[in-house]
Amino acid sequence: MDLTKLWKSVQAELELSVSRTIYHTQFARTTLVSLVDNVATVGVENGLMRTIIETRYYSLLKSILDHHTHKDTSIVFIVAPHKKNLSEKDMGPLFASDNIEEPTMDMAAVTKRLHLRPQSTFDNFAVSTTNQMAYAAATAVAKSPGTAYNPLFLYGGVGVGKTHLMHAVANAILKEKSSMRIVYCMGEEFTNEIVEAIQAKSARQFRQKYRTAQLFLVDDVQFIAGKQQTQEEFFHTFNAVHREGGQIILTSDRPPAEIARLEDRLRSRFEGGLTVDVAPPDFELRIAIVNIKSKAMGISVPNDASQMIAANLTDTRAIEGFLKRLATEVATKRTSINPELVSSLLGAKTQTGNGVTQEHKKRVAPQEILETVGNFFGIKTTQLKGPKRDRPIVRPRQLVMYLCKTELGLTLEDIGGLLGGRDHTTVIHGIETITRELSTNTRLRENMEGIKTKLWA
C-alpha cells in the first residue's frame, strides 16, 4: 500500500471535516509513518500536537482512516517532524526577502512557501453589497500597504471570504514587490510557535521572524485570546511591525469588542485601523461564486443547476467543497451536470460533506428541529408526525426532512421514524422537493433562513 497516497487522501477528507485553522495547525504537516497489522503510526511535529490530536481528534481520524483502508484500525502517534528538503527548510517567511529575489524562484513557489493561496485574487472574488466595503478596503491596502488602513480587521462567519481577501492583498503586493517580507499565520499557529520557541529556547529567532514582517497576516486571531504569554508576544509583535510601517491584516469570526478574554491593549490596537464586517453572501452572490469556482475547476454548470447549488449552500467553503465533489462525480461516471444530478448530491450530503462542522454550529437534536419548524409555522409537532397531508402541514414536514438530512446527516429511516414512521420514499421525495424549490422560491429561502437562525443563532 502506498502510504503517501493513502495519507494524502486522508488529509483531503480531514480538510473538509474540520475548519481551515484546525487543519493547517494540526494535520497539514502530519505523516503516515507505517501501517502494519491494522495499526497506523502517525508522525506529528511535536509533543503538544500529539496531545491535541490524540485527545480531540482521534475518533475523527480513525473513522476517516477506516473508510480509506476498509479496516478497523488503531492509531499510535509519535513525534516525527515533517521532513523538508533543504530549500524548504531555509526559505521560511523569515528569509522571504533574500530568496524571492533569486531569478530561479517563480511566483508559484513563493506563494507556496509563504502558505498563500495563489488562486485567491481580487479578479476571482465575487463582489456584492454584502462584501463591497471589505473588498474596497482590501484593494486600497494592496495599492498602499502600511498607509491606507492599518490594521485592517475583517470579521464574519465561516466561508464569507475573509481569508480570500487577505490572500488577495498578499498576492497583489507580491506582483508589484516580490521582495516584500511577508508572514502569514493563524492565531493558533502563532500560539504553537511560541510554545515551541520557549521549549527550544529559540525566542530570538521567533521574534526576528515575526517582528521584521512588512506584511503581517493573521487568520482567526481570536484564538490568541485568553493565552497570557501569546497575547504578550503578539502585543509586542504588533507594535514592532506597525512602528516600522508594516501592514497588518487580521481576520476573526467576531469584532474586537466581542472577543472574550482579549486584553484591552490588544483590543484597542485592533480597533485602531478599519474594522469591517463581511456579511454572508446573498443568493445572487452565491450564484456568482458557483460560476467563478466552477470555471476555475474546469467544469460547466448550467444556470438552473447553479441556482440550485446557491439556494442550498450558504457559505463559500461549502460551495467549493460541493463543486469538487460534483467534478469528481462527473469525471467518474462520465456524465453531464444537470439539475437532477445536483439535486441527488445535495440531498445526499452529510454533516461533514456540506462544509458544516460541529466546531462552527452548536449541536442540535432532531427533536429540536421538529419543534422549531412547528413553532415557526404555528403547527403542533403531533400534526407534523400525523397522517394529514394538507399543504400547510406537508411543506413544514418536508423542511424537517431536509434539515435533518442536510444538517444532521440522519438516515432516511431515522427521519421517517421521527415523523411518525414514514417510509424512505416519502422522505426522499420531501428532501428532493425542498432542494429543487429553494432555487426558485424566494419565500421558501426566507423561511429556511429564519428557521436556521432560530436553531443556530
C-alpha positions as CSV (number, residue, x, y, z in Angstrom):
1,M,0.0,0.0,0.0
2,D,1.3,3.5,-0.9
3,L,1.4,5.2,2.5
4,T,2.0,8.7,1.0
5,K,-1.0,8.4,-1.4
6,L,-3.2,7.0,1.4
7,W,-2.3,9.8,3.8
8,K,-3.0,12.5,1.2
9,S,-6.5,11.0,0.7
10,V,-7.0,11.1,4.5
11,Q,-5.8,14.7,4.7
12,A,-8.0,15.7,1.9
13,E,-11.0,14.4,3.8
14,L,-9.8,15.9,7.0
15,E,-9.6,19.3,5.3
16,L,-13.3,19.1,4.6
17,S,-14.2,17.8,8.0
18,V,-12.6,20.5,10.2
19,S,-12.0,24.2,10.0
20,R,-9.2,25.6,7.9
21,T,-7.4,26.7,11.0
22,I,-7.5,23.3,12.7
23,Y,-6.4,21.5,9.5
24,H,-3.4,23.7,8.9
25,T,-2.2,23.8,12.5
26,Q,-2.9,20.2,13.5
27,F,-2.9,18.0,10.4
28,A,-1.2,19.6,7.4
29,R,2.3,18.5,8.5
30,T,1.5,15.1,9.8
31,T,2.7,11.9,8.1
32,L,1.7,8.3,8.0
33,V,4.9,6.5,9.1
34,S,3.6,2.9,8.9
35,L,0.5,0.8,8.7
36,V,1.2,-2.7,10.0
37,D,-1.4,-5.2,11.2
38,N,-4.1,-2.6,11.2
39,V,-2.0,-0.3,13.5
40,A,-1.3,3.1,11.9
41,T,1.7,5.1,13.2
42,V,1.2,8.8,12.6
43,G,4.1,11.2,12.9
44,V,3.4,14.7,14.3
45,E,5.5,17.8,14.6
46,N,5.9,17.9,18.4
47,G,4.6,16.6,21.7
48,L,2.0,19.4,22.0
49,M,0.5,18.5,18.6
50,R,0.4,14.8,19.6
51,T,-1.5,15.5,22.8
52,I,-4.1,17.8,21.0
53,I,-4.7,15.4,18.1
54,E,-4.8,12.3,20.3
55,T,-7.3,13.8,22.8
56,R,-9.5,15.8,20.5
57,Y,-9.4,14.2,17.0
58,Y,-8.6,10.5,17.5
59,S,-12.2,9.3,16.7
60,L,-12.5,11.5,13.6
61,L,-9.1,10.5,12.3
62,K,-9.8,6.8,12.9
63,S,-13.2,6.9,11.1
64,I,-11.6,8.5,8.0
65,L,-8.7,6.1,8.0
66,D,-11.0,3.1,8.4
67,H,-13.0,4.4,5.5
68,H,-10.0,4.6,3.2
69,T,-8.4,1.3,4.3
70,H,-11.6,-0.7,4.8
71,K,-10.2,-1.9,8.1
72,D,-10.7,-1.5,11.8
73,T,-7.5,0.5,12.6
74,S,-5.8,1.6,15.7
75,I,-3.6,4.7,15.7
76,V,-0.4,5.4,17.5
77,F,1.1,8.9,17.5
78,I,4.8,9.6,17.6
79,V,6.9,12.8,17.4
80,A,8.3,12.7,13.9
81,P,8.7,16.2,12.4
82,H,7.7,16.5,8.8
83,K,10.7,16.2,6.6
84,K,11.6,19.1,4.4
85,N,14.2,19.4,1.7
86,L,16.9,21.9,2.1
87,S,15.2,24.6,0.1
88,E,12.0,24.4,2.1
89,K,13.9,24.5,5.4
90,D,15.9,27.5,4.5
91,M,13.2,29.5,2.9
92,G,10.6,30.3,5.6
93,P,8.9,33.7,5.9
94,L,11.9,34.9,7.9
95,F,14.1,34.7,4.8
96,A,11.5,35.8,2.3
97,S,13.4,38.9,1.0
98,D,16.6,37.1,0.2
99,N,15.0,34.1,-1.6
100,I,12.3,35.8,-3.6
101,E,14.9,37.8,-5.4
102,E,16.5,34.8,-6.8
103,P,15.9,34.6,-10.5
104,T,15.1,30.9,-10.4
105,M,12.2,31.4,-7.9
106,D,8.8,31.6,-9.7
107,M,5.7,33.1,-8.1
108,A,4.1,29.7,-7.6
109,A,7.0,28.6,-5.4
110,V,6.9,31.9,-3.5
111,T,3.2,31.7,-2.6
112,K,3.6,28.1,-1.6
113,R,6.5,28.8,0.7
114,L,4.5,31.6,2.3
115,H,1.5,29.4,2.7
116,L,-0.6,31.7,0.4
117,R,-3.3,30.5,-2.0
118,P,-2.3,31.8,-5.4
119,Q,-5.9,31.3,-6.7
120,S,-7.2,33.8,-4.1
121,T,-7.0,37.0,-6.1
122,F,-9.2,40.1,-6.5
123,D,-10.0,39.0,-10.0
124,N,-11.9,35.9,-8.9
125,F,-13.5,37.5,-5.8
126,A,-17.3,37.9,-6.4
127,V,-18.5,41.3,-5.1
128,S,-21.9,42.4,-3.9
129,T,-23.5,44.6,-1.3
130,T,-22.6,42.1,1.4
131,N,-18.8,42.4,1.0
132,Q,-18.4,45.6,-1.1
133,M,-16.8,47.6,1.7
134,A,-14.4,44.8,2.7
135,Y,-13.4,44.4,-1.0
136,A,-12.8,48.2,-1.3
137,A,-10.7,48.3,1.8
138,A,-8.6,45.3,0.8
139,T,-7.9,46.8,-2.6
140,A,-6.9,50.1,-1.0
141,V,-4.5,48.3,1.3
142,A,-3.0,46.4,-1.7
143,K,-2.3,49.6,-3.5
144,S,-0.9,51.4,-0.5
145,P,0.2,49.0,2.2
146,G,1.0,50.5,5.6
147,T,-0.8,53.7,5.0
148,A,-4.4,53.1,3.8
149,Y,-6.0,51.2,6.7
150,N,-3.6,49.8,9.3
151,P,-4.6,47.4,10.8
152,L,-7.3,46.1,8.5
153,F,-9.6,43.9,10.7
154,L,-12.1,41.7,8.8
155,Y,-14.6,39.7,10.7
156,G,-17.5,37.5,9.8
157,G,-18.8,33.9,9.8
158,V,-17.4,30.8,8.1
159,G,-17.0,30.9,4.3
160,V,-17.7,34.6,3.7
161,G,-14.4,35.4,2.0
162,K,-12.2,36.9,4.8
163,T,-9.2,34.7,4.1
164,H,-9.7,35.1,0.3
165,L,-9.4,38.9,0.6
166,M,-6.4,38.6,2.9
167,H,-4.6,36.4,0.4
168,A,-5.6,38.6,-2.5
169,V,-3.9,41.5,-0.8
170,A,-0.7,39.5,-0.4
171,N,-0.8,38.2,-4.0
172,A,-1.4,41.6,-5.4
173,I,1.5,43.1,-3.4
174,L,3.9,40.2,-4.4
175,K,3.2,41.0,-8.1
176,E,4.4,44.6,-7.6
177,K,7.1,44.0,-5.0
178,S,8.3,40.4,-4.8
179,S,10.9,41.3,-2.2
180,M,8.4,42.3,0.5
181,R,8.9,40.3,3.7
182,I,5.5,38.6,4.2
183,V,4.5,36.5,7.2
184,Y,1.2,34.7,7.2
185,C,-0.1,32.5,10.1
186,M,-3.1,31.6,12.0
187,G,-3.9,32.6,15.6
188,E,-3.4,29.1,16.9
189,E,-0.3,28.6,14.8
190,F,1.2,31.8,16.4
191,T,0.5,30.3,19.8
192,N,2.0,26.9,19.0
193,E,5.2,28.6,17.7
194,I,5.6,30.5,20.9
195,V,5.3,27.3,22.9
196,E,7.9,25.6,20.7
197,A,10.2,28.7,20.9
198,I,10.0,28.6,24.7
199,Q,10.7,24.8,24.8
200,A,13.6,25.1,22.3
201,K,14.9,28.3,23.8
202,S,14.7,30.0,20.4
203,A,12.7,33.1,21.3
204,R,15.2,35.3,19.5
205,Q,14.6,33.5,16.2
206,F,10.8,33.6,16.7
207,R,10.9,37.4,17.3
208,Q,13.1,38.0,14.4
209,K,10.8,36.1,12.1
210,Y,7.6,38.0,13.1
211,R,8.7,41.4,14.1
212,T,10.6,42.1,10.9
213,A,7.5,41.5,8.7
214,Q,6.5,44.1,6.2
215,L,3.1,42.5,5.7
216,F,1.8,40.6,8.7
217,L,-1.3,38.5,8.1
218,V,-3.1,36.6,10.9
219,D,-6.1,34.4,10.3
220,D,-8.6,33.7,13.1
221,V,-6.8,36.0,15.5
222,Q,-9.5,35.3,18.1
223,F,-7.6,32.1,19.1
224,I,-4.9,34.1,20.9
225,A,-7.4,35.4,23.4
226,G,-7.1,34.1,26.9
227,K,-3.5,33.0,26.5
228,Q,-1.3,35.4,28.5
229,Q,2.1,34.6,27.0
230,T,0.7,34.6,23.5
231,Q,-1.0,37.9,23.9
232,E,2.1,39.5,25.5
233,E,4.2,38.4,22.5
234,F,1.5,39.4,20.0
235,F,1.3,42.9,21.5
236,H,5.0,43.5,21.0
237,T,5.0,41.9,17.6
238,F,2.0,44.2,16.5
239,N,3.8,47.3,17.8
240,A,7.1,46.4,16.2
241,V,5.5,45.8,12.7
242,H,3.3,48.8,13.0
243,R,6.1,51.1,14.1
244,E,8.2,50.2,11.1
245,G,5.3,51.0,8.7
246,G,4.4,47.3,8.1
247,Q,0.9,46.5,7.0
248,I,-1.2,44.3,9.4
249,I,-4.3,42.4,8.3
250,L,-6.3,40.4,10.8
251,T,-9.4,38.2,10.5
252,S,-11.8,36.9,13.1
253,D,-15.2,35.4,13.5
254,R,-16.3,38.4,15.6
255,P,-15.3,42.1,16.1
256,P,-12.6,43.0,18.6
257,A,-15.2,44.3,21.1
258,E,-16.8,40.8,21.2
259,I,-13.6,38.7,21.6
260,A,-13.8,37.3,25.1
261,R,-10.6,37.4,27.2
262,L,-8.8,39.6,24.8
263,E,-6.5,42.1,26.6
264,D,-7.8,45.7,26.4
265,R,-4.5,46.9,24.9
266,L,-4.8,44.5,22.0
267,R,-8.4,45.3,21.5
268,S,-7.5,49.0,21.3
269,R,-4.9,48.3,18.7
270,F,-7.2,46.0,16.6
271,E,-9.7,48.8,16.6
272,G,-7.2,51.5,15.7
273,G,-7.5,50.9,11.9
274,L,-10.5,49.9,9.9
275,T,-12.9,47.2,11.2
276,V,-15.2,45.7,8.5
277,D,-18.0,43.2,8.8
278,V,-18.0,40.7,5.9
279,A,-21.6,39.5,5.8
280,P,-22.7,36.1,4.5
281,P,-23.2,36.0,0.7
282,D,-26.7,36.6,-0.5
283,F,-28.4,34.3,-3.1
284,E,-27.2,36.3,-6.1
285,L,-23.7,36.4,-4.9
286,R,-23.6,32.7,-4.2
287,I,-24.7,32.1,-7.8
288,A,-21.7,34.2,-8.9
289,I,-19.4,32.3,-6.6
290,V,-20.6,29.0,-8.1
291,N,-19.9,30.2,-11.6
292,I,-16.4,31.6,-10.7
293,K,-15.3,28.5,-8.8
294,S,-16.7,26.0,-11.3
295,K,-15.0,27.8,-14.1
296,A,-11.7,27.7,-12.2
297,M,-12.2,23.9,-11.8
298,G,-12.9,23.5,-15.5
299,I,-16.5,22.3,-15.2
300,S,-19.6,23.9,-16.8
301,V,-22.6,24.2,-14.5
302,P,-25.9,25.2,-16.2
303,N,-27.7,28.2,-14.8
304,D,-30.6,26.2,-13.2
305,A,-28.1,23.9,-11.5
306,S,-26.0,26.9,-10.3
307,Q,-29.2,28.4,-8.8
308,M,-30.0,25.1,-7.0
309,I,-26.5,24.9,-5.5
310,A,-26.6,28.6,-4.4
311,A,-30.0,28.0,-2.8
312,N,-29.0,25.0,-0.8
313,L,-25.5,26.0,0.3
314,T,-25.0,29.2,2.2
315,D,-21.2,29.7,2.5
316,T,-18.3,29.8,0.1
317,R,-16.4,26.9,1.6
318,A,-19.4,24.6,1.4
319,I,-19.9,25.6,-2.2
320,E,-16.3,24.9,-3.1
321,G,-16.4,21.5,-1.4
322,F,-19.6,20.6,-3.2
323,L,-18.2,21.6,-6.6
324,K,-15.2,19.4,-6.0
325,R,-17.5,16.5,-5.3
326,L,-19.6,17.3,-8.3
327,A,-16.5,17.4,-10.5
328,T,-15.4,14.0,-9.2
329,E,-18.8,12.6,-9.8
330,V,-18.9,13.9,-13.4
331,A,-15.4,12.6,-14.1
332,T,-16.0,9.2,-12.6
333,K,-19.4,8.5,-14.1
334,R,-18.7,10.4,-17.4
335,T,-21.9,12.2,-17.2
336,S,-23.0,15.8,-17.7
337,I,-24.0,18.3,-15.0
338,N,-27.8,18.8,-14.7
339,P,-30.3,19.7,-12.0
340,E,-31.1,16.1,-11.4
341,L,-27.5,15.2,-10.6
342,V,-27.1,18.3,-8.5
343,S,-30.3,17.6,-6.6
344,S,-29.3,14.0,-5.8
345,L,-25.9,15.1,-4.5
346,L,-27.3,17.9,-2.4
347,G,-29.8,15.6,-0.9
348,A,-27.1,13.1,0.0
349,K,-24.7,15.5,1.6
350,T,-23.9,14.9,5.2
351,Q,-22.7,16.9,8.1
352,T,-19.1,16.8,7.2
353,G,-19.7,16.8,3.5
354,N,-21.5,20.1,3.3
355,G,-18.9,22.3,4.9
356,V,-20.7,22.5,8.2
357,T,-19.0,21.1,11.3
358,Q,-19.8,20.9,14.9
359,E,-17.0,23.4,15.6
360,H,-19.0,26.2,14.0
361,K,-22.5,25.1,14.8
362,K,-23.9,24.1,18.2
363,R,-25.2,20.5,18.4
364,V,-28.9,20.3,17.6
365,A,-31.1,17.3,18.2
366,P,-33.7,16.1,15.7
367,Q,-36.5,16.8,18.1
368,E,-35.3,20.5,18.3
369,I,-35.6,20.8,14.5
370,L,-39.1,19.3,14.7
371,E,-40.2,21.7,17.4
372,T,-38.5,24.8,15.9
373,V,-40.2,24.2,12.5
374,G,-43.5,23.6,14.2
375,N,-43.3,26.8,16.2
376,F,-42.1,28.8,13.2
377,F,-45.3,27.8,11.3
378,G,-47.6,27.6,14.3
379,I,-48.1,23.8,13.9
380,K,-48.1,21.2,16.6
381,T,-45.4,18.5,16.4
382,T,-48.2,15.9,16.6
383,Q,-49.5,17.4,13.4
384,L,-46.1,17.1,11.7
385,K,-46.0,13.4,12.8
386,G,-49.6,12.8,12.0
387,P,-51.2,11.4,8.8
388,K,-52.7,14.6,7.4
389,R,-51.3,15.7,4.0
390,D,-52.7,19.2,3.8
391,R,-50.2,21.6,2.1
392,P,-49.8,23.9,5.3
393,I,-48.6,20.8,7.1
394,V,-46.7,19.0,4.2
395,R,-44.3,21.8,3.5
396,P,-43.1,22.3,7.1
397,R,-42.8,18.5,7.3
398,Q,-40.6,18.4,4.2
399,L,-38.5,21.2,5.8
400,V,-37.9,19.0,8.8
401,M,-36.8,16.1,6.5
402,Y,-34.5,18.4,4.6
403,L,-32.8,19.9,7.7
404,C,-32.4,16.5,9.4
405,K,-30.7,15.1,6.3
406,T,-28.5,18.0,5.3
407,E,-27.6,19.4,8.7
408,L,-27.6,16.3,10.9
409,G,-26.9,13.6,8.3
410,L,-29.6,11.4,9.7
411,T,-30.6,8.2,7.7
412,L,-33.8,8.2,5.7
413,E,-35.1,5.6,8.2
414,D,-34.4,7.8,11.2
415,I,-36.0,10.8,9.6
416,G,-39.1,8.7,8.7
417,G,-39.2,7.4,12.3
418,L,-39.0,11.0,13.7
419,L,-42.1,11.9,11.6
420,G,-44.4,9.2,12.6
421,G,-43.0,6.2,10.7
422,R,-43.0,7.5,7.2
423,D,-41.2,5.3,4.6
424,H,-38.0,6.3,2.9
425,T,-39.6,7.1,-0.5
426,T,-41.7,9.8,1.2
427,V,-38.6,11.2,2.9
428,I,-36.6,11.2,-0.3
429,H,-39.4,13.0,-2.1
430,G,-39.6,15.6,0.6
431,I,-35.9,16.3,0.6
432,E,-35.7,16.5,-3.2
433,T,-38.7,18.8,-3.3
434,I,-37.1,21.3,-0.9
435,T,-33.8,21.0,-2.6
436,R,-35.3,21.8,-6.0
437,E,-37.7,24.6,-4.9
438,L,-35.1,26.5,-2.9
439,S,-33.5,27.7,-6.1
440,T,-36.7,29.4,-7.3
441,N,-38.9,30.1,-4.3
442,T,-37.8,33.3,-2.5
443,R,-40.3,32.8,0.3
444,L,-39.1,29.3,0.9
445,R,-35.5,30.5,1.2
446,E,-36.5,33.2,3.6
447,N,-38.4,30.7,5.8
448,M,-35.3,28.4,5.7
449,E,-33.0,31.1,6.8
450,G,-35.4,32.1,9.6
451,I,-35.6,28.5,10.9
452,K,-31.8,28.1,10.7
453,T,-31.3,31.4,12.6
454,K,-33.6,30.1,15.4
455,L,-31.8,26.8,15.6
456,W,-28.2,28.0,15.4
457,A,-28.2,31.7,16.4
